[in-house]
Amino acid sequence: MAVTQRIAVGVAVAAVCASSLAGCASAEAPRQGAPGAPQKGPQLPGSVVRLIGDGSTAYTGAQPHLPRPERLKAGEKPPQFVVFSWDGAGEDSQKLFSRFRQVAKANNATMTFFLSGVYLLPQEKRDLYRPPQHAPGSSEIGFNDAQGIADTVEQARLAWLEGNEIGTHFNGHFCGPDGGVGNWSVDEWKSEISQAKQFVKTWKTNTGMKSAASLPFDYDKELIGGRTPCLEGQKNFVKAASRLGFRYDSSGVNNQEWPKKKDGLWDLSMQLVPFPGHTFEQLTMDYNFMVNQSGTQTQGDPAKFGYWGNQMRDGLLKGFQRAYDGNRAPLVIGNHFESWNGGTYMRAVEDVVKQVCNKPDVRCVSFHQLADWLDAQDPRTLDRLRTLEVGEAPKQGWASFLSSRPAPAPKGVPGAPKP
């Protein structure tokens, strides 16, 4: 009960972080480079580029570096999946989007970046956003300027070409009882999702950057999941998302157990892990560690910055090791591009990536890749894995626990025998 109560406080207080740029990130400006200038980076994967709409997005073929999932064989130990995900991903003067793209590349990892749609909407066009239960142009996070949009588009483009996922953190980040997402109806969620897509699909029109490079994906197909602001409104969001073709949701709080579907979507919510120095467990999100360390102060006692970062790092590592040596349930971690408490949580996350993503049998993947793998498995195998408790390894070993031969995958399903 103590765990649930403390976590609930952390989630509820999350509303206070909704006033800055990256979902819970700061809106800082001066950047270098001309807005709308051609962007350098990897070549598009396909030889044919089919522009979509105004050219803000384009179909360029299958995503590079997206592995083909395979079914577990009889007696095979599952890989240890770890998902690093980022709420309200945007590139500002902190350069954290570009930093963690490089961290992923250097450590055999891909990640999920939940883009906030209003980060691709200029401040002067804010009235194009019609948030449910709020006046047009309202938002609890900042709109962007031309340079911020150009930088964010460039990072999203490069991230996707490197195999990362571009999901959504929706738009206005409204939390709490007064018009917050927890009070939105299914139809209101459909409107919010539609608008989040639209701002990504029309950023060229809204900024006038007609000659800039397109985002190299069809967002109607690319977008298969998200995380709600402050982890509120999951019930009606899932209902709306399941009708719009989403495949997963990451808006709740789970234990470290194998995931299952909720209303047709994989429930890939963040999890509770040990909190060093405490008897209760903590949610795998930087913001919740901060709330339980410095309260609502985003910059607390500088003398404690190092300790607080180590506390988050060690808690995540304890959760990882508990799964790695135990039931091998996927570990889901959530973060923000923020410099709370001197940036100590960014350092902690980077330390965890470096320590876990290069271990044997570990796959640091996006939610898209994890959902693909789960969909490729024999449902009976997943049912068997769900019988394992948090940290519980099979008593007779994996070879015995998963000894039954999985049913063959239907023809055309990932993991099916090749012709």
PyMOL commands that set and color helices and strands:
alter all, ss='L'
color gray80, all
select helices_A, chain A and resi 2-19+96-106+117-120+123-128+146-161+181-183+186-201+203-207+219-222+229-231+234-243+286-294+302-324+340-356+367-376+379-385+398-401
alter helices_A, ss='H'
color red, helices_A
select strands_A, chain A and resi 50-52+57-59+80-89+112-115+165-168+225-226+248-249+253-254+261-262+265-267+270-274+281-283+331-336+362-365
alter strands_A, ss='S'
color yellow, strands_A
deselect
rebuild
show_as cartoon
